[in-house]
């Protein structure tokens, strides 16, 4: 009887030790979102134009994030203005830091991807910490992700805001419309070879375009939030905004970097 009791308690002890050392300690190994945001924020930049004689001198148009050698930024192509008033010394720029007095870095458009609405910028001065790019091919519906950027930046200023949600669907970036009146030349062109994008249940706002969509545990970027390009192609028949947001898979940004030799 004593032997059975001893064996029982020994078995329980073995099980407890096994659980202690074999089960994943997600709290210890996986970084908390608050810690990840603290790491991510120095790599988040505003994207827009700078003109010293203008009031205000800074025009914030969207968000970007630092990649590669620390002197390059990924953002959405639609964030870049089509016309820059160079005779009046207006220039493309990225804005680092936070608050009312950001660090202005002059920038140039190095490579553009019109099909996926992505742009690679190169900026001057000292490098900033680059983000790690993850594998967007491994993303699954239902997984949780976060994005950080400058929603309605012209009003709220250069203060990074973080949202989180799930990838609710992996869906074509454009769908056929109900009738020909809803089609434009651009939409017809994009219907020929649609690609898959991430549909999110977290709401992005104007200014969030170009924000990194990242793993809240590791900070690895798996997509680029797109507020305008994808939404217009999928939801142009809606009378009111749906609140649905989208992100371009990061593999297309990786291709952009490869094209630039980075």
C-alpha positions in Angstrom: 0.0 0.0 0.0 2.8 2.4 0.9 4.5 1.4 -2.3 1.4 2.3 -4.4 1.1 5.6 -2.6 4.8 6.4 -3.2 4.5 5.5 -6.9 1.4 7.7 -7.2 3.0 10.7 -5.8 6.2 10.1 -7.7 4.2 10.0 -11.0 2.4 13.3 -10.1 5.8 14.9 -9.5 7.2 13.6 -12.8 4.1 15.0 -14.6 4.5 18.4 -12.9 8.2 18.6 -13.8 7.4 17.6 -17.4 4.8 20.3 -17.7 7.2 22.8 -16.2 10.0 22.2 -18.7 8.1 20.9 -21.8 5.1 23.2 -22.3 5.6 26.5 -24.1 5.8 29.5 -21.8 4.1 32.0 -24.0 4.2 34.7 -21.4 7.9 34.4 -21.1 8.9 33.7 -24.7 6.4 35.8 -26.6 6.8 39.5 -26.3 3.8 41.5 -25.0 2.1 43.8 -27.5 3.1 46.8 -25.3 6.7 45.8 -25.5 6.5 45.2 -29.2 5.0 48.6 -29.8 7.8 50.2 -27.9 10.3 48.5 -30.3 8.3 49.3 -33.4 7.6 53.0 -32.8 11.2 54.3 -33.6 10.8 52.7 -37.1 7.5 54.3 -37.9 7.7 57.5 -39.9 5.3 60.0 -41.4 5.4 60.5 -45.2 4.6 63.7 -47.0 6.1 66.9 -48.2 8.2 69.7 -46.6 8.3 73.3 -47.7 10.1 75.7 -45.4 8.1 78.8 -46.5 4.7 77.1 -46.2 2.5 77.3 -43.1 2.6 74.7 -41.8 5.8 73.6 -43.4 5.0 69.9 -43.0 2.2 68.2 -45.0 1.6 64.7 -43.6 0.0 62.4 -46.2 0.5 58.9 -44.7 2.7 56.5 -42.9 5.8 54.5 -43.7 8.2 52.2 -42.0 12.0 51.8 -42.1 13.5 48.8 -43.8 16.8 47.3 -45.1 19.8 49.5 -44.3 17.9 51.9 -42.1 17.8 54.6 -44.8 14.9 53.2 -46.8 11.1 53.4 -46.2 8.2 51.3 -47.5 4.9 53.1 -47.9 1.9 53.1 -50.3 2.5 54.7 -53.7 -0.7 56.7 -53.5 0.7 58.4 -50.4 3.3 60.1 -52.7 2.0 63.3 -54.3 1.8 63.1 -58.1 3.1 66.7 -58.3 5.7 68.4 -56.0 6.2 72.1 -56.3 10.0 72.0 -56.7 10.2 75.7 -57.9 8.9 76.7 -54.5 11.3 74.3 -52.8 8.7 71.8 -51.8 10.3 68.3 -51.4 9.3 64.8 -50.6 10.2 64.0 -47.0 9.8 61.6 -44.1 9.2 62.7 -40.5 10.8 60.8 -37.7 10.1 61.0 -34.0 6.9 62.2 -32.4 5.2 65.4 -31.3 5.1 68.9 -32.7 8.8 69.1 -33.8 9.6 66.0 -35.8 12.9 65.2 -37.4 12.5 66.1 -41.1 14.5 63.9 -43.5 14.5 64.8 -47.2 13.6 61.8 -49.4 13.4 60.6 -53.0 11.3 57.9 -54.6 13.7 55.1 -55.5 11.4 52.4 -56.8 7.6 52.3 -57.4 5.2 49.4 -57.8 2.0 50.7 -59.4 0.4 47.2 -59.5 0.6 46.7 -55.7 0.5 50.4 -54.8 3.9 50.3 -53.1 6.8 52.7 -53.0 10.4 52.5 -51.7 11.8 55.8 -50.5 15.4 56.7 -49.7 16.1 59.4 -47.1 19.1 61.4 -46.1 21.0 61.7 -42.8 21.5 59.1 -40.1 19.8 55.7 -40.4 16.8 54.7 -38.3 16.2 51.2 -36.9 14.7 48.9 -39.6 11.9 46.5 -39.1 12.1 42.8 -39.7 10.1 41.5 -42.6 8.2 38.3 -42.0 6.7 35.6 -44.4 3.3 36.7 -45.6 2.9 33.3 -47.3 2.4 31.7 -43.9 -0.4 34.1 -42.7 -3.6 32.3 -41.8 -7.1 33.6 -41.5 -8.0 34.2 -37.8 -4.5 35.1 -36.7 -4.0 38.3 -34.7 -1.9 41.2 -35.9 -1.4 44.8 -35.1 -0.5 48.0 -37.1 1.0 51.3 -36.1 0.7 54.5 -37.9 -0.7 58.1 -38.1 -4.5 58.0 -38.5 -5.8 61.4 -39.6 -2.3 62.7 -39.0 -3.1 66.2 -40.3 -5.4 66.6 -37.3 -4.0 64.3 -34.6 -0.4 65.1 -35.4 2.7 62.9 -35.4 1.8 60.6 -32.6 1.8 56.9 -33.5 -1.4 55.0 -32.9 -1.7 51.2 -32.7 -4.7 49.1 -33.7 -5.0 45.3 -33.5 -7.3 42.7 -35.0 -7.4 39.5 -37.0 -6.9 38.6 -40.6 -10.6 38.0 -41.3 -10.1 36.9 -44.9 -7.4 36.4 -47.6 -9.3 37.8 -50.6 -8.7 39.1 -54.1 -7.8 42.8 -54.2 -10.5 43.4 -56.7 -13.9 41.8 -57.4 -16.1 42.0 -60.5 -18.7 44.8 -60.3 -22.5 44.4 -60.8 -22.6 46.5 -64.0 -20.3 48.2 -66.4 -21.1 51.7 -65.1 -19.1 50.9 -62.0 -16.0 50.0 -64.0 -13.2 52.4 -64.9 -10.2 51.8 -67.1 -8.0 51.2 -64.1 -10.4 48.7 -62.6 -10.7 46.8 -65.9 -6.9 46.6 -66.0 -6.7 45.3 -62.4 -9.5 42.7 -63.0 -7.2 40.9 -65.5 -4.9 39.5 -62.9 -6.1 40.2 -59.3 -3.8 39.2 -56.4 -4.7 38.2 -52.8 -4.7 40.7 -50.0 -5.4 40.5 -46.2 -8.8 41.7 -45.1 -8.7 43.0 -41.5 -11.4 43.5 -38.9 -9.5 46.5 -37.4 -10.4 49.9 -38.8 -7.7 51.9 -40.6 -8.2 55.6 -41.2 -6.8 58.1 -43.7 -3.2 58.5 -42.7 -2.8 54.8 -41.9 -1.9 54.0 -45.5 1.6 52.6 -45.4 1.5 51.4 -41.8 3.2 48.1 -41.1 1.0 45.1 -40.3 3.0 43.0 -37.9 3.1 40.1 -35.5 2.3 41.4 -32.0 4.7 38.9 -30.4 7.7 39.2 -32.7 7.2 42.5 -34.5 7.8 40.9 -37.9 6.0 42.8 -40.7 3.7 40.7 -42.9 1.8 43.4 -44.7 1.4 47.1 -45.6 -1.9 48.6 -44.6 -3.7 50.1 -47.6 -6.6 52.5 -47.0 -7.4 53.7 -50.5 -6.1 51.6 -53.4 -7.6 48.3 -52.4 -10.7 49.7 -50.7 -11.8 51.6 -53.8 -11.5 48.6 -56.0 -13.5 46.4 -53.7 -16.0 48.8 -52.2 -16.7 51.5 -54.8 -20.4 50.4 -54.9 -20.9 51.1 -51.2 -22.5 54.4 -50.2 -20.8 54.5 -46.9 -17.4 53.3 -45.6 -17.6 49.6 -44.5 -15.0 49.9 -41.7 -13.2 47.0 -43.4 -9.4 47.5 -43.9 -6.9 45.8 -46.1 -3.2 45.1 -46.3 -0.8 44.3 -49.1 1.2 41.1 -48.4 4.9 42.0 -47.5 6.2 39.7 -50.2 5.5 42.4 -52.8 7.6 44.9 -50.7 10.4 42.3 -50.5 10.3 42.1 -54.3 10.6 45.9 -54.4 13.6 45.8 -52.2 15.2 43.1 -54.3 14.6 45.3 -57.4 16.5 48.1 -55.6 19.3 45.7 -54.8 18.6 45.7 -51.1 
